[in-house]
Amino acid sequence: MLLLAAVLWLCPAAYASADTPETLVPLGSTVGIELKLDGVMIVGLSQVETGDGSAQPALDAGLMPGDVITSVGGREIGSAGDFLTAASQLDGGSVEVTVQRQGKTVCFNVTPAKNADGSYQLGLWLRDGVSGIGTLTYYDPASESYGALGHGINDADTGELMPVHHGDIMAAEVVDVVKGAGGTPGELCGKVDGENILGTIVLNTDCGVFGSLEQGVQGEELPIASESEIVLGQASILSNIVGSDVKEYDIEICRVYRNTQDSRSVMIEVTDPELLEATGGIVQGMSGSPIIQNGKIIGAVTHVLVNDPTRGYGISIEKMLKTADTAA
């Protein structure tokens, strides 16, 4: 019972943390994302059908969805393959399973159950990585680093932020758009070139994904705005909704959230007729699209309001950069 990957919607180089830059290159380009976990995550607990009825070894031992398994029986677990190797050596005796749970290391003794085929199982559904598409927000030529998404990569089943072992971003192009409507979020459909690696993923945080680009980006640098400079009114976003072309689209900043503890900094409304016609507003895959106001980068698109796809939320660029520096 092993899930090797989940679709993401919404030897790595070291991420260079430095003083907050004064200018960045705004991007808005769609990329493929592939993230491997530091261990394997439990996404569900299952029963094992034995000759004597049903058993639930992992549940009985206290394991929970969201736990990340790092060792089984003293064997280090870094991937799905490692887990399968360890599971093949189970013999019915109690085995120690070590997990990371909310930043703490916890150990459990689990007694596997023998199924109808004669193999021993722990009763787990597992995941070791995710893949999908997202949008790059900025590039810093000084550190060759980037920020993307404006929010973290969370497991679709548990909602937990996924711990990074390593990851890559790859070239991609948008081949189709599922238009959003009230109650039904739309999405960008991308074609990923897995052979064209653009960079690495080093940090996965609540305020974005960060890493280094192996290929430099040419583009006009814009100054970054502090949160205090964000005002109500006209702004724009850079987004890639056709092929690999990035275009600028009009939006309105209709609410500013000051001093919030979460990633929400602004509420935005799409006003551009072309974007509304093509996508219905904000769709999945556009997270990370940079927001420009008064000639400065002020943040990135993060979420859509499901009941009104013309509206959504954004995070400030100040919050993204502070999070990247703190987590590095």
C-alpha positions in Angstrom: 0.0 0.0 0.0 2.3 2.7 -1.2 1.6 6.0 -3.0 4.8 7.2 -4.7 3.6 10.7 -5.6 0.8 13.2 -5.4 -0.2 15.9 -7.8 0.8 19.4 -6.7 -1.6 22.1 -7.4 -1.3 24.9 -5.9 22.5 16.9 -4.3 20.9 20.4 -4.0 22.9 23.6 -4.1 22.9 25.5 -0.9 20.4 28.3 -0.7 22.2 31.6 -0.3 20.8 33.6 2.6 21.9 37.2 2.6 20.7 40.7 3.5 17.4 41.6 2.0 18.0 42.7 -1.6 16.8 46.1 -2.8 15.8 44.9 -6.3 14.7 41.6 -7.8 13.7 40.3 -11.3 9.9 39.5 -11.3 9.2 36.3 -13.2 5.7 34.8 -13.5 6.8 31.8 -15.5 5.3 28.3 -15.1 7.6 25.5 -14.0 7.4 21.9 -13.2 8.0 21.0 -9.6 9.2 17.7 -8.2 9.8 17.3 -4.5 11.2 14.3 -2.6 10.6 14.0 1.1 13.1 13.6 3.9 11.6 10.2 4.7 8.2 8.8 3.8 4.9 10.4 5.0 2.0 8.5 6.5 -1.1 9.7 4.6 -3.5 7.0 5.9 -3.8 4.0 8.2 -5.4 0.8 6.9 -6.5 -2.6 8.1 -4.6 -5.8 7.3 -6.8 -8.8 6.5 -5.3 -11.9 8.3 -6.5 -15.4 8.7 -8.0 -14.4 12.1 -9.7 -11.3 10.9 -8.7 -7.7 10.5 -5.7 -6.1 12.3 -4.5 -2.5 12.4 -0.9 -2.6 13.6 0.1 1.0 12.9 -3.1 2.5 14.4 -2.8 0.3 17.5 0.8 1.4 18.0 -0.1 5.1 17.9 1.1 6.1 14.5 -0.8 9.0 12.8 -1.3 10.5 9.4 1.2 13.3 8.9 4.0 11.4 10.7 7.2 11.1 8.6 8.9 7.8 9.0 12.7 8.1 9.2 13.7 4.6 10.3 12.2 1.1 10.6 14.0 -1.5 12.7 17.1 0.7 12.8 17.2 1.0 9.0 17.3 4.6 7.8 14.3 5.5 5.6 14.9 8.1 3.0 12.7 7.0 0.2 9.9 4.6 -0.8 12.5 2.1 -1.9 14.1 2.1 1.6 10.8 1.4 3.2 10.0 -1.5 0.9 13.4 -3.0 1.6 12.8 -2.7 5.4 9.2 -4.0 5.1 10.4 -7.1 3.2 12.4 -8.1 6.3 9.6 -8.0 8.7 9.1 -11.4 10.4 6.2 -10.9 12.8 8.2 -9.6 15.7 7.8 -6.1 17.1 9.8 -3.5 15.1 10.7 0.0 16.2 9.4 2.7 13.9 10.9 6.2 14.3 9.0 9.2 13.0 9.1 13.0 12.9 5.9 14.5 14.3 5.5 18.3 14.6 9.3 18.8 14.7 9.9 16.1 17.3 11.4 12.6 17.0 9.1 9.9 18.4 9.6 6.1 18.4 6.9 3.4 18.3 7.0 -0.3 18.7 4.7 -1.9 16.0 3.9 -5.6 15.7 3.2 -6.3 12.0 0.3 -8.5 10.9 0.5 -11.4 8.5 -1.9 -11.0 5.5 -3.6 -13.6 3.4 -0.6 -13.8 1.0 1.8 -14.6 3.9 3.6 -11.2 4.0 3.9 -9.0 7.1 2.4 -5.5 6.9 2.2 -2.5 9.2 -1.1 -1.2 7.8 0.1 2.1 6.2 -0.6 4.3 3.2 2.6 6.2 2.4 3.9 9.0 0.1 7.5 9.9 -0.6 7.1 12.9 -3.0 4.9 15.3 -5.0 5.0 16.6 -8.5 3.1 19.2 -10.5 3.3 22.8 -11.7 3.6 26.2 -10.1 4.8 29.8 -10.8 8.2 31.4 -10.1 7.9 34.7 -8.3 11.3 36.3 -8.4 15.0 35.8 -9.2 17.8 37.4 -7.3 20.9 37.8 -9.6 23.2 38.6 -6.7 22.6 35.2 -4.9 21.2 33.2 -8.0 18.3 32.3 -5.8 14.5 32.3 -6.5 11.2 32.3 -4.6 8.0 30.6 -5.9 4.4 29.8 -5.1 4.0 32.2 -2.1 2.7 29.3 0.0 4.1 25.9 1.0 3.7 22.5 -0.6 1.4 20.6 1.7 0.4 17.0 1.6 -3.0 16.7 -0.1 -4.3 14.1 2.4 -3.0 15.3 5.7 -2.5 19.1 5.1 1.0 18.8 6.6 3.9 20.9 5.2 6.1 18.4 3.4 9.8 18.2 4.6 12.3 18.6 1.8 15.0 16.0 1.1 15.7 17.3 -2.3 13.7 18.7 -5.3 14.0 20.2 -8.7 12.2 22.8 -10.8 11.9 22.1 -14.5 11.0 23.9 -17.7 7.3 23.7 -18.5 4.7 25.3 -20.8 0.9 25.7 -20.3 -1.0 23.6 -22.8 -4.6 24.1 -21.6 -6.6 26.1 -19.0 -9.6 24.8 -17.1 -11.6 28.0 -16.6 -12.7 28.7 -13.0 -16.3 29.4 -12.0 -18.1 30.0 -8.7 -17.7 26.9 -6.5 -15.3 25.2 -9.0 -11.7 26.3 -9.0 -10.0 26.2 -12.4 -6.4 25.1 -13.2 -3.5 25.5 -15.5 -2.6 22.3 -17.3 1.2 22.1 -18.0 3.6 20.0 -20.0 6.8 19.5 -18.1 10.2 19.0 -19.7 11.8 16.7 -17.1 15.2 16.8 -18.9 15.5 20.6 -18.6 16.3 21.2 -15.0 16.3 24.9 -14.1 17.2 24.7 -10.5 16.8 23.0 -7.1 14.3 23.3 -4.2 16.0 23.8 -0.9 13.3 25.3 1.4 9.6 24.5 1.6 7.9 27.0 4.0 4.4 28.3 4.7 5.4 31.5 2.8 6.9 29.9 -0.3 9.3 27.5 -1.9 12.9 28.7 -2.3 16.1 27.5 -3.9 18.8 28.2 -6.4 18.7 28.5 -10.2 21.3 26.6 -12.3 20.4 28.8 -15.3 20.5 32.6 -14.8 17.5 34.7 -15.7 17.7 37.8 -17.9 15.1 40.5 -17.1 14.5 44.0 -15.7 15.1 44.3 -12.0 12.4 46.2 -10.0 12.7 47.6 -6.5 10.8 45.7 -3.8 8.2 47.4 -1.7 7.8 47.1 2.1 4.4 46.1 3.4 3.8 49.7 4.5 4.0 50.8 0.8 1.1 48.6 -0.4 -2.0 50.6 -1.0 -5.5 50.0 -2.3 -6.1 50.5 -5.9 -4.6 49.5 -9.3 -1.9 46.9 -9.6 -0.9 44.1 -12.0 0.3 40.5 -12.0 2.8 38.7 -14.3 1.5 35.3 -15.2 2.0 32.5 -17.8 -1.3 31.1 -19.0 -0.4 30.2 -22.6 2.7 28.3 -23.7 5.7 29.8 -22.0 4.7 33.5 -22.6 4.5 35.7 -19.5 2.1 38.7 -19.8 1.1 41.5 -17.5 -2.6 41.6 -16.4 -4.5 44.3 -14.5 -5.8 43.7 -11.0 -7.1 45.8 -8.0 -5.8 45.6 -4.5 -9.1 45.7 -2.6 -7.9 45.0 0.9 -4.6 45.3 2.7 -4.0 43.2 5.9 -1.5 44.7 8.2 0.8 42.8 10.7 -0.9 39.4 10.1 0.8 36.2 11.4 -0.3 34.2 8.4 0.7 34.5 4.8 -2.3 36.7 3.8 -1.2 40.2 3.1 -3.7 41.5 0.4 -7.0 40.6 -1.2 -6.9 41.1 -5.0 -9.5 41.2 -7.7 -8.8 40.4 -11.4 -10.1 43.2 -13.6 -8.2 42.4 -16.9 -10.8 41.4 -19.6 -8.3 39.2 -21.4 -7.4 37.2 -18.2 -11.0 36.9 -17.2 -12.0 35.6 -20.6 -9.2 33.0 -20.6 -9.2 31.8 -17.0 -12.2 33.3 -15.2 -9.8 34.9 -12.8 -7.3 33.1 -10.5 -6.8 29.4 -11.1 -4.6 26.7 -9.6 -1.1 26.9 -10.9 -1.0 30.7 -10.9 0.2 30.7 -7.2 3.5 32.6 -7.2 2.5 35.1 -9.9 4.3 38.4 -8.9 2.2 41.4 -8.0 3.5 44.8 -9.2 2.2 48.2 -7.9 3.7 51.6 -8.6 6.7 50.1 -10.3 7.7 47.9 -7.4 7.3 44.2 -6.6 4.8 44.0 -3.7 4.1 40.3 -3.4 2.7 37.2 -5.1 -0.7 35.6 -5.7 -1.3 32.7 -3.3 -5.0 31.6 -3.2 -8.3 31.9 -5.0 -11.7 32.4 -3.4 -13.4 29.3 -4.5 -16.9 30.9 -4.6 -15.5 33.9 -6.6 -12.5 33.1 -8.8 -12.1 36.7 -9.8 -10.8 37.3 -6.2 -8.0 35.9 -4.2 -5.2 36.5 -1.7 -1.6 37.5 -2.0 1.5 37.5 0.2 3.9 40.4 0.5 7.3 40.1 -1.0 8.7 41.4 2.3 7.2 38.4 4.1 8.5 35.9 1.5 12.0 37.3 1.8 12.0 37.4 5.6 10.8 33.8 5.7 13.5 32.6 3.2 16.2 34.3 5.3 14.9 32.9 8.6 14.5 29.3 7.3 17.8 29.1 5.5 
